[in-house]
């Protein structure tokens, strides 16, 4: 998936899968969507973190390069004895809020998420047949490097959803703060697969 999908494509997939589509007339009711692409190259920002919202009688959508799976370091050295967390695709209602991730503003997990546990300590993303785990594991949506786009995922993700460019992350947070002023500090997150499109 070389480009982020358009708003109409994202809304169409959400409707097809039976997931909520937030569309308040006041605007800024954010649909925050991660898209795990078919490119499973380890340690790469080869996915999309997108935000789609209704504003002034139409859809607006922005796609940011990122990762929806952990970097090689945490695949080889899992933080959890049961294996590295790989977020399972699905809709997670009101799962995040604006808070702090390691001292920096981010969308931090507040609700339950389900992850696969990849325990074989290699650089291959293993989800088929892997055990699943549901809980609050600190699967946040945050930036990588604070001053420039990161080249590799490395330690930036142990399961978090990470935006490659800090300017993109700042823009996403600005939208989230606008949404918070209208709807409160609660955001849903949906992880899709490229094959869903």
Secondary structure, 3 states (H helix, E strand, C coil): CCCCCCHHHHHHHHHHHCCCCCCCCCCCCCEEEEEECCCCCCCCCCEEEEEEEEECCEEEEEEEEEECCCCHHHHHCCCCCCCEEEECCEEEEEEEEEEEECCEEEEEECCCEEEEEECCCCCCCCCCCCCEEEECCCCCEEECCCCCCCCCCHHHCCCCEEECCHHHHHHHHHHHHHHHHHHCCCEEEEEEEHHHC
